[in-house]
Amino acid sequence: MISSNASKSSVLAEATAANFTFIGFKGNQTDIQTEGASTIQHDNDLLRLTNRKQNVTGTAFYRKPIRLRDLTNSSDIKVCSFSTSFVFVILPSSPGNGGFGFTFTLSPTPNRPGAESAQYLGLLNRTNNGNPSNHVFAVEFDTVQGFKDGADRRGNHIGLNFNNLSSDVQEPLIYYDTEDRKEDFQLESGEPIRVLVDYDGSSETLNVTIYPTRLEFKPTKPLISRRVSELSEIVKDEMYVGFTAATGKDQSSAHYVMGWSFSSCGENPMADWLEISRLPPPPRLSNKKENFFLADWVMEFHTNGGILSVVDQKLGSSFNGREAKLALVVGLSCCHQKPKLRPSMRRVLRYLNGEENVPQIDENWGFSDSSRDDHKSNVVGYVSSDRASSSNTFSSFSNVSSSSIVSGR
């Protein structure tokens, strides 16, 4: 007769502690199981989770099951410590029309049959959402309103999901700079973004750190640091690790993973082997000349609370965020579709010198293409969509510092 412990060991014969790193995904088709819109692209070695078609889902999982239970103590079987790092890029179909997001997932299966698109992120569906039998844990990267139209905060946040897509823990997207100040940025900026997820089995603490790869430092403070005892009820002895993603109706983005490392149940799982410099180049939007107004683009970020994301990425964090934000908001006020409502130069100087507050600017300010009734508004300027989302956005202006903008030249 086989003892229960021996039987469990037999069941886990194929599920082992994991330690893998993908610097790009060339030649790794046999290691990654993709379904739906997901594929490994041969032309750029990237893992594409979805294209920009509407209402599609995609999944990509490490093909082998992974042991995520520590069986050394039969009286207290805990979830193993594990760590993962990956770099992703999201390219919206057009400014303001991206969606819906993606997840890093622990799943009992290497696919998500029956999962729906849009707010279900290719992970669950309206029938099984919230069911304890799902045995699913996900770190959610949400770019739209979120689940249940208002239960979640506005898009551009990270959530921790346990068997459902109504996030138990949720934080707006920021990182902490070297002086411990909060800096916001956008998931759909088109720039490479790095994620570190570390779980400590002994304390049941999960840390999630996220930041743009253009930074020359790794934030020392995670965005999320929580005790997640719920994992012990969700994680089975063996699980699959991977990603799910989805687009929606009239809101779609291409979701890419540039590189991925994972480690579990080892001697040193809290480690990261993902070398950013060795990753393949990030994806770019097509060369189709789908033009849009520069002011519309800046206004979109301002409305979402992330106007500093339009600052030239070559500056990194080497600029005064308050002054840059002021200059950008003043610039928007000067772009009103009705010339008579634009501030005079005298008033602009008062704004920049802090002598007068800039009027509140919202989405009804009149920047949308359809609202323009005067061809003279075209002076705002066109920027092709591939330039606006590339890592060299507005690099031609990088020699103008934020202080020179505010102080005058």
Secondary structure as UniProt FT lines:
FT   HELIX           4..11
FT   TURN            12..13
FT   STRAND          19..23
FT   TURN            26..27
FT   TURN            29..31
FT   STRAND          32..36
FT   STRAND          39..40
FT   TURN            42..44
FT   STRAND          47..50
FT   TURN            54..55
FT   STRAND          57..62
FT   STRAND          66..67
FT   STRAND          69..70
FT   TURN            74..75
FT   STRAND          78..79
FT   STRAND          82..92
FT   TURN            95..96
FT   STRAND          101..107
FT   TURN            113..114
FT   HELIX           118..120
FT   TURN            121..123
FT   TURN            126..130
FT   HELIX           132..134
FT   STRAND          137..142
FT   TURN            147..151
FT   STRAND          157..162
FT   STRAND          169..172
FT   STRAND          174..176
FT   TURN            178..179
FT   STRAND          182..184
FT   TURN            187..188
FT   STRAND          193..200
FT   TURN            201..204
FT   STRAND          205..212
FT   TURN            213..214
FT   STRAND          224..227
FT   TURN            229..230
FT   HELIX           231..234
FT   STRAND          238..246
FT   TURN            249..250
FT   STRAND          253..264
FT   HELIX           276..278
FT   STRAND          291..293
FT   HELIX           294..303
FT   TURN            304..305
FT   HELIX           307..310
FT   HELIX           313..315
FT   TURN            316..317
FT   HELIX           321..333
FT   TURN            334..335
FT   HELIX           339..341
FT   HELIX           345..352
FT   TURN            353..354
FT   TURN            363..364
FT   HELIX           369..371
FT   HELIX           375..380
FT   STRAND          382..384
FT   HELIX           385..388
FT   TURN            391..394
FT   HELIX           395..397
FT   TURN            398..399
FT   HELIX           402..407
//
